[in-house]
Amino acid sequence: MNIIDENIDYFQRERLTSLKIRFRQIGIEIGHSGMKDMEEIIPLLHSLRRPTFFTRDNDFYKPRLRHSRYCPVYLDMSLDEAADYIRRFLRHRLFRTQTQRMGKVIRISSTGLTYWQAGSERTRTVKW
């Protein structure tokens, strides 16, 4: 299940829909508007079945958030690029399936992906 944060705007939401990417957005289809990051969003992720959570909030790019049941993805880019990079990420050979994403905390940028994985203390970098 793909979840997008409420900090992803209407235009990027529409772009995701046109790219045929299925998702639910915080404050619209799931949760409520103004959810607090660690106090409300993390428990929500724990309650869902293997979600990948896309956000523009860098508070979600912390190694302590590694968990086998979800995957936070920090979008480190301008807002108008978010949907295209989400699509690119979901098609990447290393992150294509939910199983490949679980247990990782990921940062996406124009140069590539950096991530922590459960069971490892070092970051890994992957070029596009």
C-alpha positions as CSV (number, residue, x, y, z in Angstrom):
1,M,0.0,0.0,0.0
2,N,1.3,3.4,-1.0
3,I,0.6,6.3,1.4
4,I,1.4,9.9,0.5
5,D,1.7,12.6,3.1
6,E,-0.6,15.6,3.1
7,N,2.5,17.7,2.1
8,I,2.2,16.3,-1.4
9,D,-0.1,18.8,-3.2
10,Y,-3.2,18.4,-5.4
11,F,-1.2,18.6,-8.7
12,Q,1.2,15.9,-7.7
13,R,-1.7,13.8,-6.5
14,E,-3.4,14.2,-9.9
15,R,-0.1,13.3,-11.6
16,L,0.2,10.1,-9.6
17,T,-3.4,9.2,-10.6
18,S,-2.6,9.8,-14.3
19,L,0.5,7.6,-13.9
20,K,-1.9,4.9,-12.6
21,I,-0.2,4.7,-9.2
22,R,-2.5,3.6,-6.5
23,F,-2.2,5.4,-3.2
24,R,-4.0,6.9,-0.2
25,Q,-3.3,10.3,1.1
26,I,-3.1,11.4,4.8
27,G,-6.0,13.7,5.6
28,I,-8.1,12.6,2.6
29,E,-8.5,8.8,2.4
30,I,-6.6,7.8,5.6
31,G,-6.0,9.4,8.9
32,H,-6.8,13.0,9.4
33,S,-5.4,16.4,8.4
34,G,-2.6,17.7,10.6
35,M,-1.5,14.4,11.9
36,K,1.6,14.6,14.1
37,D,4.6,12.9,12.7
38,M,5.9,10.5,15.3
39,E,2.9,10.5,17.6
40,E,0.3,9.7,15.0
41,I,1.7,8.8,11.6
42,I,4.2,6.1,12.8
43,P,1.4,4.3,14.8
44,L,-0.8,4.5,11.7
45,L,1.9,2.9,9.6
46,H,2.2,0.1,12.2
47,S,-1.5,-0.5,11.8
48,L,-1.4,-0.9,8.0
49,R,-0.3,-3.9,5.9
50,R,3.2,-3.2,4.7
51,P,2.8,0.5,3.7
52,T,5.4,2.6,1.8
53,F,5.0,6.2,3.1
54,F,6.1,9.1,0.8
55,T,6.7,12.4,2.4
56,R,8.6,15.7,1.9
57,D,9.3,15.9,5.6
58,N,13.0,15.0,6.4
59,D,12.0,14.0,10.0
60,F,11.2,10.6,8.4
61,Y,14.7,10.1,7.2
62,K,16.1,8.7,10.5
63,P,17.7,5.3,11.0
64,R,15.7,4.7,14.1
65,L,12.6,4.5,11.9
66,R,13.7,1.2,10.3
67,H,11.0,-1.4,10.8
68,S,10.2,-4.7,9.1
69,R,6.5,-3.7,8.6
70,Y,6.8,-0.3,6.8
71,C,9.0,1.9,4.6
72,P,9.2,5.7,5.0
73,V,10.5,7.5,1.9
74,Y,11.8,11.1,2.1
75,L,11.4,13.0,-1.2
76,D,14.4,15.4,-1.2
77,M,13.3,17.5,-4.2
78,S,11.1,20.3,-5.3
79,L,7.4,19.6,-4.9
80,D,6.7,19.6,-8.7
81,E,9.0,16.6,-9.2
82,A,7.5,14.3,-6.5
83,A,5.1,12.2,-8.5
84,D,7.6,11.5,-11.3
85,Y,10.3,10.4,-8.7
86,I,7.7,8.3,-6.8
87,R,7.0,6.5,-10.1
88,R,10.7,6.1,-10.9
89,F,11.3,4.7,-7.4
90,L,8.4,2.2,-7.6
91,R,9.8,0.9,-10.9
92,H,13.4,0.7,-9.7
93,R,14.7,-2.9,-9.8
94,L,15.8,-2.8,-6.1
95,F,12.6,-1.4,-4.8
96,R,9.9,-2.7,-7.1
97,T,8.1,-4.9,-4.6
98,Q,6.8,-4.3,-1.1
99,T,9.1,-7.0,0.2
100,Q,12.1,-5.2,-1.3
101,R,11.1,-2.0,0.5
102,M,10.2,-3.2,4.0
103,G,12.8,-2.5,6.7
104,K,14.3,0.4,4.9
105,V,14.3,4.2,5.4
106,I,14.9,5.8,2.1
107,R,15.9,9.3,0.8
108,I,15.2,10.0,-2.9
109,S,16.9,12.8,-4.7
110,S,17.7,13.6,-8.3
111,T,21.1,11.9,-8.0
112,G,19.9,8.7,-6.6
113,L,18.7,6.9,-3.5
114,T,20.3,6.6,0.0
115,Y,18.9,4.3,2.6
116,W,19.3,2.5,5.8
117,Q,18.2,-1.1,6.1
118,A,17.2,-3.0,9.2
119,G,20.1,-5.1,10.5
120,S,22.7,-2.7,9.1
121,E,24.2,0.4,10.6
122,R,25.7,1.8,7.4
123,T,23.9,3.8,4.7
124,R,23.8,2.5,1.1
125,T,23.7,4.6,-2.0
126,V,22.1,3.6,-5.3
127,K,22.5,5.7,-8.5
128,W,19.5,6.1,-10.8
